Amino acid sequence: MRVLWLCNICPPSAAAALGRSYSVREGWLTGALNRYLADEEQDLELGICFPSEEEELSQFSGRIKLKELTDAPEAGGKEVYVYGFRENLKRPELYDLSMEKRFAGILADFKPDLVHIFGTEFPHALAMVRSFQRPERTLVGIQGLIGACAESYMADLPETVQKKATFRDLLRKDSLCMQQEKFRIRGERERQVLQGSGHVTGRTVFDREGSLACNQGLVYHKMNETMRSCFYQGSWRRDSCRSYEIFASQGDYPLKGFHYLLQAMPEILQKFPEAHISVAGIGITAYGSLKEKLKISGYGKYLRKLMEENGLEDKITVLGQLSDVQMKEAYLNSHVFVCPSALENSPNSLGEAMLLGVPCAASRTGGIPDMAEDKRSALLFEKGNVHELARCVIRIFENDGLADSLSREAAKQAGHNHDGDENYAVLMGIYRDMINRGSVHEN
């Protein structure tokens, strides 16, 4: 069984073998790859395609030995076919026809029995579907549904804010309206990817309905995701976290709903004046220097306005880009993790927080109700209802018994959802099922 993975990043173990730095995001990819590398019984030959803007890596083709990235010197290893291709990941709305030519060469060299495409977010997904042209042997792993995200992108922002553009927005052609349009372009490509594929993996009622709406003929396989390895060790404790600390994993664009959290803060502060927010990500609200003023986006300017109007300047700490270990520390330091998004399928941030047993408050939107049970493993609030959001946070702050109960149940539910060994076994079963179905189809 020869399987070709089309990835959004160069997997860390491959990057390490090639002597390059790597990203630790998309932990489900590393989780599956580590289990493959340690699996001596599986009759599977793996090829990996990854994007790069670096000339040498984008042309790389070869068979290299990969090892699990663990501290154990005896960790297993296998030779894996690895292929790079060129793509501008900063402009996912642009489609480059040269990828189809590159993929045709890769497919001719590796000769896969099936292709597994991890996500629909980037143009390379459609380029591979067009190059492979075997729907019955094409598996797409749904991360989010870009088309649905496009429609929810503005997340109840005032119309004046939606239409406003700063100097930075005009210079980069990246105003909020332009950002939403880019999501719509990507959503149309996602629809074409799903229409050209025969199989899809997903985890929620939301992604199942969304996928089948694009292609009723898809075979839908349910498979949960494996989180980054460091989140399987350690657990939240009320007596070691920072009291009244709120952690949000992202606030860089409207869909993630950080403005909802800012709007809820005055209500939270009335009850708990010591409350504080830490948020991961880039400092889009920075406004101290002339350079920062010129670089601020329309959304960043709106967030600043909310902070100033509500006296929140000293209540927000922007942590910047965090490694997986730093993210884990931020989760464990917090009293509550808040996921205020306007739309999500199955956010990794929520899964990571729950694995660690951090009490969570999250929007009842998209696939989140499939990840967390309201009032048992998390407190859910209606998307955009800032008063409900505030009440959920306040309930956790004022009731340590509730916080401890949510913590225990979150860790239990997430441990089941994100069981790496079980998820790997399910994936191998999907591959075998596809090979068998495809063989029948070809006969």
Order of alpha helices (4+ residues) and beta strands (2+ residues): beta-alpha-alpha-beta-alpha-beta-beta-alpha-beta-alpha-beta-alpha-alpha-alpha-alpha-beta-alpha-beta-beta-alpha-beta-alpha-alpha-beta-alpha-beta-alpha-beta-alpha-beta-alpha-alpha-alpha
